């Protein structure tokens, strides 16, 4: 399995209270650390979009959606 290094992770989540932003970033980082995938390419920048965060959804669900989107993007090489 390839080693993955992330220098910077920037999340833009409109409507997310600022106090939840740090926790969300930690959950995304932890999810990526647990993920079992080998990227097909290296990238200087990867940008993904996930569906709107539905009312009542947890931060854990949002973090999982972001991790899944990043895994798909890197696995597709695009």
Buried (B, 14 or more C-beta within 10 A) or exposed (E): EEEBEEEEEEEEBEEBEEEEBEEBBEBBBEBBEEBEBEBEEEEEEBEBEBEEBEEEEEBEEBBBBBBBBBBEBBEEEE
